[in-house]
């Protein structure tokens, strides 16, 4: 599957990441700790990234 869209649900310490291809078909998701997110995104192909934050994500 060629990932074109990455969705990230932001939280205080553990982020839920999901993936979709050009057709919008969802793929396997994963959880990342705050310190892992930037390195993870650097390894991904160019993609659209959407973020959603919960009420406590501003800490």
C-alpha distance matrix in Angstrom:
0.0 3.8 6.2 9.3 11.5 12.8 15.7 18.4 21.4 24.2 27.0 29.8 28.2 24.9 22.0 19.3 15.8 13.1 9.7 8.6 6.6 9.3 10.5 11.1 9.3 9.7 8.0 10.3 12.9 15.6 19.1 20.5 24.2 25.6 26.1 22.5 20.8 21.8 20.8 17.3 16.8 18.3 15.5 12.6 11.9 14.1 13.1 15.3 16.7 18.7 21.3 23.5 26.6 28.8 32.5 32.9 30.2 32.9 34.5
3.8 0.0 3.8 6.4 9.3 11.2 14.6 17.5 20.8 23.3 26.4 29.2 27.7 24.7 21.6 19.3 15.6 13.1 9.5 8.2 5.7 7.6 10.1 10.9 10.4 10.9 9.8 12.2 14.0 16.3 19.5 20.4 23.8 24.7 25.1 21.6 19.6 20.0 19.2 16.0 14.8 15.9 13.6 10.3 8.7 10.5 9.9 12.5 14.4 16.9 19.7 22.4 25.6 28.1 31.8 32.2 29.2 31.6 33.4
6.2 3.8 0.0 3.8 5.9 7.4 10.9 13.7 17.1 19.6 22.8 25.6 24.4 21.5 18.2 16.0 12.3 9.9 6.3 5.6 4.7 7.3 10.0 9.5 9.6 9.3 8.5 10.7 11.6 13.8 16.7 17.5 20.8 21.5 22.1 18.8 16.5 17.0 16.8 13.5 12.0 13.7 12.0 8.4 7.5 8.7 7.1 9.3 10.8 13.2 16.0 18.7 21.8 24.4 28.1 28.5 25.5 27.8 29.7
9.3 6.4 3.8 0.0 3.8 6.9 10.3 13.5 16.9 19.3 22.8 25.8 25.0 22.5 18.9 17.0 13.3 11.1 7.7 6.2 5.1 5.7 9.1 8.7 10.2 10.5 11.0 13.5 13.8 16.1 18.5 19.0 22.1 22.1 23.0 20.1 17.2 17.3 17.7 14.9 12.4 14.2 13.4 9.5 7.8 7.3 4.7 6.3 8.7 11.2 14.5 17.5 20.8 23.8 27.3 28.0 25.0 27.0 29.2
11.5 9.3 5.9 3.8 0.0 3.8 6.6 10.0 13.3 15.9 19.4 22.5 22.1 19.6 15.9 13.9 10.5 8.4 5.8 5.1 6.4 7.6 10.1 8.2 9.9 9.3 10.3 12.5 11.9 14.1 16.1 16.8 19.8 19.7 21.1 18.5 15.3 15.9 17.0 14.0 11.6 14.2 13.9 10.3 9.8 8.9 5.3 4.7 5.9 7.7 10.9 13.7 17.1 20.1 23.6 24.4 21.5 23.6 25.9
12.8 11.2 7.4 6.9 3.8 0.0 3.8 6.6 10.1 12.5 15.9 18.9 18.4 15.9 12.2 10.4 6.9 5.8 4.7 6.5 9.0 11.1 13.2 10.7 11.7 9.8 10.0 11.1 9.5 11.0 12.6 13.1 16.0 16.0 17.5 15.0 11.8 13.0 14.3 11.2 9.2 12.4 12.4 9.3 10.2 9.9 6.7 6.2 4.8 6.4 8.6 11.4 14.4 17.2 20.8 21.3 18.3 20.6 22.7
15.7 14.6 10.9 10.3 6.6 3.8 0.0 3.8 6.7 9.6 13.0 16.3 16.3 13.8 10.0 8.1 5.6 5.1 6.3 8.3 11.5 13.5 14.9 11.7 12.6 10.2 11.0 11.7 9.3 10.6 11.5 12.3 14.9 14.9 17.2 15.2 11.9 13.8 15.7 12.8 11.2 14.8 15.2 12.5 13.9 13.4 10.0 8.4 5.8 4.8 5.9 7.9 11.0 13.7 17.3 18.0 15.3 17.9 20.1
18.4 17.5 13.7 13.5 10.0 6.6 3.8 0.0 3.8 6.0 9.4 12.6 12.6 10.4 6.6 5.7 4.6 6.5 9.0 11.7 15.0 17.2 18.6 15.4 16.0 13.2 13.4 13.0 9.8 9.8 9.4 9.7 11.7 11.4 14.1 12.6 9.5 11.8 14.1 11.7 10.6 14.4 15.3 13.4 15.5 15.2 12.4 10.9 7.4 6.2 4.8 6.3 8.4 11.0 14.6 14.8 11.9 14.6 16.6
21.4 20.8 17.1 16.9 13.3 10.1 6.7 3.8 0.0 3.8 6.6 10.3 10.9 8.9 5.6 5.1 6.5 8.6 11.8 14.4 17.9 20.1 21.0 17.5 18.0 14.9 15.4 14.6 11.1 10.8 9.5 10.3 11.6 11.4 14.8 14.0 11.4 14.2 16.6 14.5 13.9 17.7 18.6 17.1 19.3 18.9 16.1 14.2 10.7 8.6 5.8 4.8 5.8 7.5 11.2 11.6 9.3 12.5 14.5
24.2 23.3 19.6 19.3 15.9 12.5 9.6 6.0 3.8 0.0 3.8 7.1 8.3 7.5 5.1 7.1 8.8 11.7 14.7 17.6 21.0 23.1 24.3 20.9 21.5 18.5 18.6 17.6 13.9 12.7 10.5 9.9 10.1 8.9 12.5 12.6 10.2 12.8 15.7 14.4 14.0 17.4 18.9 18.0 20.5 20.0 17.6 15.9 12.1 10.2 6.7 5.9 4.6 6.4 9.5 9.0 6.0 9.1 10.8
27.0 26.4 22.8 22.8 19.4 15.9 13.0 9.4 6.6 3.8 0.0 3.8 5.7 5.9 5.7 8.3 11.2 14.3 17.7 20.7 24.2 26.5 27.6 24.1 24.4 21.1 21.0 19.4 15.6 13.9 10.9 10.3 9.4 8.6 12.4 13.3 11.8 14.6 17.3 16.4 16.6 19.9 21.4 20.9 23.7 23.5 21.2 19.6 15.9 14.0 10.5 8.9 6.3 5.9 8.1 6.4 4.4 8.1 8.7
29.8 29.2 25.6 25.8 22.5 18.9 16.3 12.6 10.3 7.1 3.8 0.0 3.8 6.4 7.9 11.2 14.1 17.5 20.8 24.0 27.4 29.8 31.1 27.6 27.8 24.5 24.1 22.2 18.4 16.0 12.6 11.2 9.0 7.7 11.2 13.1 12.5 15.0 17.6 17.4 18.0 20.9 22.6 22.7 25.7 25.6 23.8 22.4 18.6 17.2 13.6 12.3 9.4 8.6 9.4 6.2 4.9 7.4 6.3
28.2 27.7 24.4 25.0 22.1 18.4 16.3 12.6 10.9 8.3 5.7 3.8 0.0 3.8 6.6 10.1 12.9 16.5 19.8 23.3 26.6 29.3 30.7 27.4 27.2 23.7 22.7 20.4 16.7 13.8 10.1 8.3 5.6 5.3 8.6 10.2 10.5 13.4 15.3 15.1 16.4 19.1 20.4 20.9 24.3 24.8 23.2 22.4 18.7 17.9 14.7 14.1 11.8 11.5 12.9 9.9 8.4 10.8 9.4
24.9 24.7 21.5 22.5 19.6 15.9 13.8 10.4 8.9 7.5 5.9 6.4 3.8 0.0 3.8 6.7 9.7 13.2 16.6 20.1 23.5 26.5 27.6 24.4 23.9 20.3 19.1 16.7 13.0 10.1 6.4 5.6 4.5 6.1 9.4 9.5 9.5 13.1 14.6 13.4 15.0 18.0 18.8 18.9 22.2 23.0 21.2 20.6 17.1 16.3 13.5 13.0 11.6 11.5 13.8 11.6 10.0 13.1 12.5
22.0 21.6 18.2 18.9 15.9 12.2 10.0 6.6 5.6 5.1 5.7 7.9 6.6 3.8 0.0 3.8 6.3 9.9 13.2 16.7 20.1 22.8 24.1 20.8 20.6 17.1 16.3 14.4 10.6 8.4 5.5 5.2 6.1 6.9 10.2 9.4 8.0 11.6 13.4 11.7 12.5 15.9 16.7 16.2 19.3 19.8 17.7 16.9 13.4 12.6 10.1 10.0 9.5 10.3 13.4 12.1 9.8 13.0 13.5
19.3 19.3 16.0 17.0 13.9 10.4 8.1 5.7 5.1 7.1 8.3 11.2 10.1 6.7 3.8 0.0 3.8 6.7 10.4 13.7 17.3 20.3 21.1 17.8 17.2 13.6 12.9 11.1 7.3 6.0 4.6 6.5 9.0 10.4 13.3 11.7 10.1 13.6 15.0 12.4 13.1 16.7 16.8 15.7 18.5 19.1 16.7 15.9 12.8 11.8 10.1 9.9 10.6 11.4 14.9 14.4 12.4 15.9 16.8
15.8 15.6 12.3 13.3 10.5 6.9 5.6 4.6 6.5 8.8 11.2 14.1 12.9 9.7 6.3 3.8 0.0 3.8 6.9 10.5 13.9 16.9 18.1 15.0 14.6 11.2 10.3 9.0 5.5 5.3 5.9 7.3 10.5 11.6 13.8 11.5 9.2 12.3 13.4 10.2 10.4 14.1 13.9 12.3 14.8 15.6 13.2 12.8 10.0 9.9 9.3 10.5 12.2 13.9 17.5 17.3 14.8 17.9 19.1
13.1 13.1 9.9 11.1 8.4 5.8 5.1 6.5 8.6 11.7 14.3 17.5 16.5 13.2 9.9 6.7 3.8 0.0 3.8 7.1 10.6 13.7 14.5 11.4 10.8 7.4 6.9 6.7 4.3 6.6 8.8 10.8 14.2 15.4 17.5 14.8 12.5 15.1 15.9 12.5 12.1 15.7 14.9 12.5 14.3 15.1 12.2 11.9 10.0 9.9 10.5 11.7 14.2 15.9 19.7 20.0 17.7 20.8 22.4
9.7 9.5 6.3 7.7 5.8 4.7 6.3 9.0 11.8 14.7 17.7 20.8 19.8 16.6 13.2 10.4 6.9 3.8 0.0 3.8 7.0 10.3 11.5 8.9 8.4 5.8 5.3 6.8 6.3 9.1 11.8 13.4 16.9 17.9 19.5 16.5 14.1 15.9 16.4 12.7 11.9 15.0 13.8 10.7 11.8 12.6 9.8 10.1 9.4 10.3 12.1 14.0 16.9 19.1 22.8 23.3 20.7 23.6 25.4
8.6 8.2 5.6 6.2 5.1 6.5 8.3 11.7 14.4 17.6 20.7 24.0 23.3 20.1 16.7 13.7 10.5 7.1 3.8 0.0 3.8 6.8 7.7 5.3 5.3 4.4 5.7 8.8 9.5 12.7 15.5 17.2 20.7 21.5 23.1 20.1 17.5 18.9 19.5 15.9 14.6 17.3 16.1 12.6 12.5 12.8 9.8 9.9 10.5 11.2 13.8 15.7 19.1 21.3 25.0 25.9 23.4 26.1 28.3
6.6 5.7 4.7 5.1 6.4 9.0 11.5 15.0 17.9 21.0 24.2 27.4 26.6 23.5 20.1 17.3 13.9 10.6 7.0 3.8 0.0 3.8 5.5 5.2 5.6 6.8 7.8 11.2 12.6 15.7 18.7 20.2 23.7 24.4 25.6 22.4 19.9 20.8 21.0 17.6 16.0 18.1 16.6 12.9 11.8 12.1 9.7 10.5 12.3 13.7 16.8 19.0 22.4 24.8 28.5 29.5 26.8 29.3 31.5
9.3 7.6 7.3 5.7 7.6 11.1 13.5 17.2 20.1 23.1 26.5 29.8 29.3 26.5 22.8 20.3 16.9 13.7 10.3 6.8 3.8 0.0 3.8 5.4 7.5 9.8 11.4 14.9 16.2 19.2 22.1 23.3 26.6 27.0 28.2 25.2 22.4 22.9 23.3 20.2 18.0 19.9 18.7 14.9 13.0 12.4 10.1 10.5 13.1 14.5 18.0 20.3 23.9 26.6 30.2 31.4 28.7 30.9 33.4
10.5 10.1 10.0 9.1 10.1 13.2 14.9 18.6 21.0 24.3 27.6 31.1 30.7 27.6 24.1 21.1 18.1 14.5 11.5 7.7 5.5 3.8 0.0 3.8 5.6 8.9 11.3 15.1 16.7 20.1 23.1 24.9 28.3 28.9 30.5 27.5 24.7 25.7 26.2 22.9 21.0 23.1 21.9 18.1 16.5 16.2 13.6 13.4 15.6 16.2 19.5 21.2 24.9 27.2 30.7 32.3 29.9 32.3 34.9
11.1 10.9 9.5 8.7 8.2 10.7 11.7 15.4 17.5 20.9 24.1 27.6 27.4 24.4 20.8 17.8 15.0 11.4 8.9 5.3 5.2 5.4 3.8 0.0 3.8 6.2 9.3 12.9 13.9 17.4 20.2 22.1 25.4 26.1 27.9 25.1 22.3 23.6 24.4 21.0 19.3 21.9 20.9 17.2 16.3 15.9 12.7 12.0 13.4 13.4 16.3 17.7 21.4 23.5 27.1 28.7 26.4 29.0 31.6
9.3 10.4 9.6 10.2 9.9 11.7 12.6 16.0 18.0 21.5 24.4 27.8 27.2 23.9 20.6 17.2 14.6 10.8 8.4 5.3 5.6 7.5 5.6 3.8 0.0 3.8 6.6 10.3 12.1 15.8 19.0 21.3 24.9 26.0 27.8 24.8 22.4 24.1 24.5 20.9 19.7 22.4 20.9 17.4 17.0 17.4 14.5 14.4 15.3 15.5 17.9 19.1 22.5 24.3 28.0 29.3 27.2 30.1 32.3
9.7 10.9 9.3 10.5 9.3 9.8 10.2 13.2 14.9 18.5 21.1 24.5 23.7 20.3 17.1 13.6 11.2 7.4 5.8 4.4 6.8 9.8 8.9 6.2 3.8 0.0 3.8 7.0 8.5 12.2 15.3 17.8 21.4 22.8 24.6 21.7 19.5 21.6 22.0 18.3 17.6 20.6 19.1 16.0 16.3 17.1 14.1 14.0 14.0 13.9 15.8 16.8 19.9 21.5 25.2 26.3 24.3 27.3 29.3
8.0 9.8 8.5 11.0 10.3 10.0 11.0 13.4 15.4 18.6 21.0 24.1 22.7 19.1 16.3 12.9 10.3 6.9 5.3 5.7 7.8 11.4 11.3 9.3 6.6 3.8 0.0 3.8 6.3 9.9 13.4 15.9 19.7 21.5 22.9 19.7 18.0 20.2 20.0 16.2 16.2 19.0 17.0 14.2 15.1 16.6 14.3 14.9 14.7 15.3 16.9 18.1 20.9 22.4 26.2 26.7 24.5 27.7 29.3
10.3 12.2 10.7 13.5 12.5 11.1 11.7 13.0 14.6 17.6 19.4 22.2 20.4 16.7 14.4 11.1 9.0 6.7 6.8 8.8 11.2 14.9 15.1 12.9 10.3 7.0 3.8 0.0 3.8 6.9 10.6 13.4 17.1 19.4 20.8 17.5 16.4 19.0 18.6 14.8 15.6 18.5 16.4 14.4 16.1 18.1 16.0 16.8 15.8 16.3 17.2 18.2 20.4 21.5 25.3 25.3 23.3 26.7 27.8
12.9 14.0 11.6 13.8 11.9 9.5 9.3 9.8 11.1 13.9 15.6 18.4 16.7 13.0 10.6 7.3 5.5 4.3 6.3 9.5 12.6 16.2 16.7 13.9 12.1 8.5 6.3 3.8 0.0 3.8 7.2 10.0 13.7 15.9 17.6 14.6 13.4 16.4 16.4 12.8 13.7 16.9 15.5 13.7 15.9 17.6 15.3 15.6 13.9 14.1 14.3 15.1 17.0 18.0 21.7 21.6 19.6 23.0 24.0
15.6 16.3 13.8 16.1 14.1 11.0 10.6 9.8 10.8 12.7 13.9 16.0 13.8 10.1 8.4 6.0 5.3 6.6 9.1 12.7 15.7 19.2 20.1 17.4 15.8 12.2 9.9 6.9 3.8 0.0 3.8 6.6 10.3 12.9 14.4 11.6 11.0 14.3 14.2 10.9 12.6 15.8 14.6 13.6 16.6 18.4 16.6 17.1 14.8 15.1 14.6 15.3 16.5 17.4 20.8 20.1 18.0 21.4 21.8
19.1 19.5 16.7 18.5 16.1 12.6 11.5 9.4 9.5 10.5 10.9 12.6 10.1 6.4 5.5 4.6 5.9 8.8 11.8 15.5 18.7 22.1 23.1 20.2 19.0 15.3 13.4 10.6 7.2 3.8 0.0 3.8 6.9 9.8 11.7 9.6 9.4 13.2 13.5 10.9 12.9 16.1 15.6 15.2 18.5 20.0 18.2 18.4 15.5 15.4 14.0 14.3 14.6 15.1 18.3 17.1 15.2 18.5 18.6
20.5 20.4 17.5 19.0 16.8 13.1 12.3 9.7 10.3 9.9 10.3 11.2 8.3 5.6 5.2 6.5 7.3 10.8 13.4 17.2 20.2 23.3 24.9 22.1 21.3 17.8 15.9 13.4 10.0 6.6 3.8 0.0 3.8 6.5 8.0 5.9 6.2 10.0 10.4 8.6 10.8 13.7 13.8 14.1 17.7 19.1 17.8 18.2 15.1 15.5 13.8 14.6 14.5 15.5 18.3 16.6 14.2 17.0 16.7
24.2 23.8 20.8 22.1 19.8 16.0 14.9 11.7 11.6 10.1 9.4 9.0 5.6 4.5 6.1 9.0 10.5 14.2 16.9 20.7 23.7 26.6 28.3 25.4 24.9 21.4 19.7 17.1 13.7 10.3 6.9 3.8 0.0 3.8 5.5 5.4 6.7 10.1 10.9 10.4 12.6 15.1 15.7 16.7 20.3 21.4 20.4 20.5 17.2 17.3 15.1 15.6 14.6 15.2 17.4 15.0 12.8 15.2 14.2
25.6 24.7 21.5 22.1 19.7 16.0 14.9 11.4 11.4 8.9 8.6 7.7 5.3 6.1 6.9 10.4 11.6 15.4 17.9 21.5 24.4 27.0 28.9 26.1 26.0 22.8 21.5 19.4 15.9 12.9 9.8 6.5 3.8 0.0 3.8 5.5 5.7 8.3 10.2 10.5 11.9 14.2 15.7 16.7 20.1 20.7 19.7 19.5 16.1 16.2 13.7 14.5 13.1 14.2 16.1 13.6 10.8 12.5 11.6
26.1 25.1 22.1 23.0 21.1 17.5 17.2 14.1 14.8 12.5 12.4 11.2 8.6 9.4 10.2 13.3 13.8 17.5 19.5 23.1 25.6 28.2 30.5 27.9 27.8 24.6 22.9 20.8 17.6 14.4 11.7 8.0 5.5 3.8 0.0 3.8 5.8 7.1 8.0 9.5 11.5 12.8 14.3 16.1 19.7 20.5 20.3 20.7 17.6 18.5 16.4 17.8 16.7 18.0 19.8 17.1 14.3 15.5 14.2
22.5 21.6 18.8 20.1 18.5 15.0 15.2 12.6 14.0 12.6 13.3 13.1 10.2 9.5 9.4 11.7 11.5 14.8 16.5 20.1 22.4 25.2 27.5 25.1 24.8 21.7 19.7 17.5 14.6 11.6 9.6 5.9 5.4 5.5 3.8 0.0 3.8 5.9 5.7 6.1 8.8 10.3 11.2 12.9 16.6 18.0 17.7 18.6 15.8 17.1 15.7 17.4 17.1 18.7 21.1 18.9 15.9 17.6 17.0
20.8 19.6 16.5 17.2 15.3 11.8 11.9 9.5 11.4 10.2 11.8 12.5 10.5 9.5 8.0 10.1 9.2 12.5 14.1 17.5 19.9 22.4 24.7 22.3 22.4 19.5 18.0 16.4 13.4 11.0 9.4 6.2 6.7 5.7 5.8 3.8 0.0 3.8 5.6 5.1 6.2 8.7 10.2 11.0 14.4 15.2 14.6 15.1 12.1 13.5 12.2 14.3 14.4 16.6 19.2 17.5 14.2 15.9 16.1
21.8 20.0 17.0 17.3 15.9 13.0 13.8 11.8 14.2 12.8 14.6 15.0 13.4 13.1 11.6 13.6 12.3 15.1 15.9 18.9 20.8 22.9 25.7 23.6 24.1 21.6 20.2 19.0 16.4 14.3 13.2 10.0 10.1 8.3 7.1 5.9 3.8 0.0 3.8 5.4 5.2 6.3 8.9 10.3 13.3 13.8 13.9 14.8 12.3 14.3 13.5 16.2 16.5 19.1 21.4 19.8 16.2 17.2 17.5
20.8 19.2 16.8 17.7 17.0 14.3 15.7 14.1 16.6 15.7 17.3 17.6 15.3 14.6 13.4 15.0 13.4 15.9 16.4 19.5 21.0 23.3 26.2 24.4 24.5 22.0 20.0 18.6 16.4 14.2 13.5 10.4 10.9 10.2 8.0 5.7 5.6 3.8 0.0 3.8 5.5 5.1 6.6 9.2 12.6 13.9 14.8 16.4 14.5 16.9 16.5 19.2 19.7 22.1 24.6 22.8 19.4 20.6 20.6
17.3 16.0 13.5 14.9 14.0 11.2 12.8 11.7 14.5 14.4 16.4 17.4 15.1 13.4 11.7 12.4 10.2 12.5 12.7 15.9 17.6 20.2 22.9 21.0 20.9 18.3 16.2 14.8 12.8 10.9 10.9 8.6 10.4 10.5 9.5 6.1 5.1 5.4 3.8 0.0 3.8 5.5 5.4 6.8 10.6 12.4 12.6 14.4 12.5 14.9 14.8 17.5 18.5 20.8 23.8 22.4 19.0 20.8 21.2
16.8 14.8 12.0 12.4 11.6 9.2 11.2 10.6 13.9 14.0 16.6 18.0 16.4 15.0 12.5 13.1 10.4 12.1 11.9 14.6 16.0 18.0 21.0 19.3 19.7 17.6 16.2 15.6 13.7 12.6 12.9 10.8 12.6 11.9 11.5 8.8 6.2 5.2 5.5 3.8 0.0 3.8 5.3 5.3 8.4 9.2 9.4 11.0 9.3 12.2 12.8 16.0 17.4 20.3 23.2 22.3 18.7 20.2 21.1
18.3 15.9 13.7 14.2 14.2 12.4 14.8 14.4 17.7 17.4 19.9 20.9 19.1 18.0 15.9 16.7 14.1 15.7 15.0 17.3 18.1 19.9 23.1 21.9 22.4 20.6 19.0 18.5 16.9 15.8 16.1 13.7 15.1 14.2 12.8 10.3 8.7 6.3 5.1 5.5 3.8 0.0 3.8 5.6 8.1 9.2 10.8 13.1 12.2 15.4 16.1 19.5 20.8 23.7 26.5 25.3 21.7 22.8 23.5
15.5 13.6 12.0 13.4 13.9 12.4 15.2 15.3 18.6 18.9 21.4 22.6 20.4 18.8 16.7 16.8 13.9 14.9 13.8 16.1 16.6 18.7 21.9 20.9 20.9 19.1 17.0 16.4 15.5 14.6 15.6 13.8 15.7 15.7 14.3 11.2 10.2 8.9 6.6 5.4 5.3 3.8 0.0 3.8 6.8 9.4 11.1 14.0 13.5 16.8 17.8 21.0 22.6 25.3 28.4 27.2 23.8 25.3 25.9
12.6 10.3 8.4 9.5 10.3 9.3 12.5 13.4 17.1 18.0 20.9 22.7 20.9 18.9 16.2 15.7 12.3 12.5 10.7 12.6 12.9 14.9 18.1 17.2 17.4 16.0 14.2 14.4 13.7 13.6 15.2 14.1 16.7 16.7 16.1 12.9 11.0 10.3 9.2 6.8 5.3 5.6 3.8 0.0 3.8 6.5 7.6 10.7 10.7 14.1 15.8 19.1 21.2 24.1 27.3 26.7 23.3 25.0 26.2
11.9 8.7 7.5 7.8 9.8 10.2 13.9 15.5 19.3 20.5 23.7 25.7 24.3 22.2 19.3 18.5 14.8 14.3 11.8 12.5 11.8 13.0 16.5 16.3 17.0 16.3 15.1 16.1 15.9 16.6 18.5 17.7 20.3 20.1 19.7 16.6 14.4 13.3 12.6 10.6 8.4 8.1 6.8 3.8 0.0 3.8 6.1 9.8 11.1 14.8 17.2 20.7 23.2 26.3 29.6 29.3 25.8 27.4 28.9
14.1 10.5 8.7 7.3 8.9 9.9 13.4 15.2 18.9 20.0 23.5 25.6 24.8 23.0 19.8 19.1 15.6 15.1 12.6 12.8 12.1 12.4 16.2 15.9 17.4 17.1 16.6 18.1 17.6 18.4 20.0 19.1 21.4 20.7 20.5 18.0 15.2 13.8 13.9 12.4 9.2 9.2 9.4 6.5 3.8 0.0 3.8 7.2 9.3 13.0 15.7 19.4 22.1 25.4 28.6 28.6 25.1 26.3 28.2
13.1 9.9 7.1 4.7 5.3 6.7 10.0 12.4 16.1 17.6 21.2 23.8 23.2 21.2 17.7 16.7 13.2 12.2 9.8 9.8 9.7 10.1 13.6 12.7 14.5 14.1 14.3 16.0 15.3 16.6 18.2 17.8 20.4 19.7 20.3 17.7 14.6 13.9 14.8 12.6 9.4 10.8 11.1 7.6 6.1 3.8 0.0 3.8 6.2 9.7 12.8 16.3 19.2 22.6 25.8 26.2 22.8 24.3 26.5
15.3 12.5 9.3 6.3 4.7 6.2 8.4 10.9 14.2 15.9 19.6 22.4 22.4 20.6 16.9 15.9 12.8 11.9 10.1 9.9 10.5 10.5 13.4 12.0 14.4 14.0 14.9 16.8 15.6 17.1 18.4 18.2 20.5 19.5 20.7 18.6 15.1 14.8 16.4 14.4 11.0 13.1 14.0 10.7 9.8 7.2 3.8 0.0 3.8 6.6 10.1 13.5 16.7 20.1 23.3 24.1 20.8 22.2 24.8
16.7 14.4 10.8 8.7 5.9 4.8 5.8 7.4 10.7 12.1 15.9 18.6 18.7 17.1 13.4 12.8 10.0 10.0 9.4 10.5 12.3 13.1 15.6 13.4 15.3 14.0 14.7 15.8 13.9 14.8 15.5 15.1 17.2 16.1 17.6 15.8 12.1 12.3 14.5 12.5 9.3 12.2 13.5 10.7 11.1 9.3 6.2 3.8 0.0 3.8 6.6 10.2 13.2 16.6 19.8 20.4 17.1 18.6 21.1
18.7 16.9 13.2 11.2 7.7 6.4 4.8 6.2 8.6 10.2 14.0 17.2 17.9 16.3 12.6 11.8 9.9 9.9 10.3 11.2 13.7 14.5 16.2 13.4 15.5 13.9 15.3 16.3 14.1 15.1 15.4 15.5 17.3 16.2 18.5 17.1 13.5 14.3 16.9 14.9 12.2 15.4 16.8 14.1 14.8 13.0 9.7 6.6 3.8 0.0 3.8 6.9 10.3 13.7 16.8 17.9 14.9 16.6 19.5
21.3 19.7 16.0 14.5 10.9 8.6 5.9 4.8 5.8 6.7 10.5 13.6 14.7 13.5 10.1 10.1 9.3 10.5 12.1 13.8 16.8 18.0 19.5 16.3 17.9 15.8 16.9 17.2 14.3 14.6 14.0 13.8 15.1 13.7 16.4 15.7 12.2 13.5 16.5 14.8 12.8 16.1 17.8 15.8 17.2 15.7 12.8 10.1 6.6 3.8 0.0 3.8 6.6 10.1 13.2 14.1 11.1 13.0 15.8
23.5 22.4 18.7 17.5 13.7 11.4 7.9 6.3 4.8 5.9 8.9 12.3 14.1 13.0 10.0 9.9 10.5 11.7 14.0 15.7 19.0 20.3 21.2 17.7 19.1 16.8 18.1 18.2 15.1 15.3 14.3 14.6 15.6 14.5 17.8 17.4 14.3 16.2 19.2 17.5 16.0 19.5 21.0 19.1 20.7 19.4 16.3 13.5 10.2 6.9 3.8 0.0 3.8 6.8 10.0 11.6 9.3 11.6 14.6
26.6 25.6 21.8 20.8 17.1 14.4 11.0 8.4 5.8 4.6 6.3 9.4 11.8 11.6 9.5 10.6 12.2 14.2 16.9 19.1 22.4 23.9 24.9 21.4 22.5 19.9 20.9 20.4 17.0 16.5 14.6 14.5 14.6 13.1 16.7 17.1 14.4 16.5 19.7 18.5 17.4 20.8 22.6 21.2 23.2 22.1 19.2 16.7 13.2 10.3 6.6 3.8 0.0 3.8 6.6 7.9 5.7 8.2 11.1
28.8 28.1 24.4 23.8 20.1 17.2 13.7 11.0 7.5 6.4 5.9 8.6 11.5 11.5 10.3 11.4 13.9 15.9 19.1 21.3 24.8 26.6 27.2 23.5 24.3 21.5 22.4 21.5 18.0 17.4 15.1 15.5 15.2 14.2 18.0 18.7 16.6 19.1 22.1 20.8 20.3 23.7 25.3 24.1 26.3 25.4 22.6 20.1 16.6 13.7 10.1 6.8 3.8 0.0 3.8 5.6 5.4 8.4 10.7
32.5 31.8 28.1 27.3 23.6 20.8 17.3 14.6 11.2 9.5 8.1 9.4 12.9 13.8 13.4 14.9 17.5 19.7 22.8 25.0 28.5 30.2 30.7 27.1 28.0 25.2 26.2 25.3 21.7 20.8 18.3 18.3 17.4 16.1 19.8 21.1 19.2 21.4 24.6 23.8 23.2 26.5 28.4 27.3 29.6 28.6 25.8 23.3 19.8 16.8 13.2 10.0 6.6 3.8 0.0 3.8 5.7 7.3 9.5
32.9 32.2 28.5 28.0 24.4 21.3 18.0 14.8 11.6 9.0 6.4 6.2 9.9 11.6 12.1 14.4 17.3 20.0 23.3 25.9 29.5 31.4 32.3 28.7 29.3 26.3 26.7 25.3 21.6 20.1 17.1 16.6 15.0 13.6 17.1 18.9 17.5 19.8 22.8 22.4 22.3 25.3 27.2 26.7 29.3 28.6 26.2 24.1 20.4 17.9 14.1 11.6 7.9 5.6 3.8 0.0 3.8 5.6 6.3
30.2 29.2 25.5 25.0 21.5 18.3 15.3 11.9 9.3 6.0 4.4 4.9 8.4 10.0 9.8 12.4 14.8 17.7 20.7 23.4 26.8 28.7 29.9 26.4 27.2 24.3 24.5 23.3 19.6 18.0 15.2 14.2 12.8 10.8 14.3 15.9 14.2 16.2 19.4 19.0 18.7 21.7 23.8 23.3 25.8 25.1 22.8 20.8 17.1 14.9 11.1 9.3 5.7 5.4 5.7 3.8 0.0 3.8 5.6
32.9 31.6 27.8 27.0 23.6 20.6 17.9 14.6 12.5 9.1 8.1 7.4 10.8 13.1 13.0 15.9 17.9 20.8 23.6 26.1 29.3 30.9 32.3 29.0 30.1 27.3 27.7 26.7 23.0 21.4 18.5 17.0 15.2 12.5 15.5 17.6 15.9 17.2 20.6 20.8 20.2 22.8 25.3 25.0 27.4 26.3 24.3 22.2 18.6 16.6 13.0 11.6 8.2 8.4 7.3 5.6 3.8 0.0 3.8
34.5 33.4 29.7 29.2 25.9 22.7 20.1 16.6 14.5 10.8 8.7 6.3 9.4 12.5 13.5 16.8 19.1 22.4 25.4 28.3 31.5 33.4 34.9 31.6 32.3 29.3 29.3 27.8 24.0 21.8 18.6 16.7 14.2 11.6 14.2 17.0 16.1 17.5 20.6 21.2 21.1 23.5 25.9 26.2 28.9 28.2 26.5 24.8 21.1 19.5 15.8 14.6 11.1 10.7 9.5 6.3 5.6 3.8 0.0
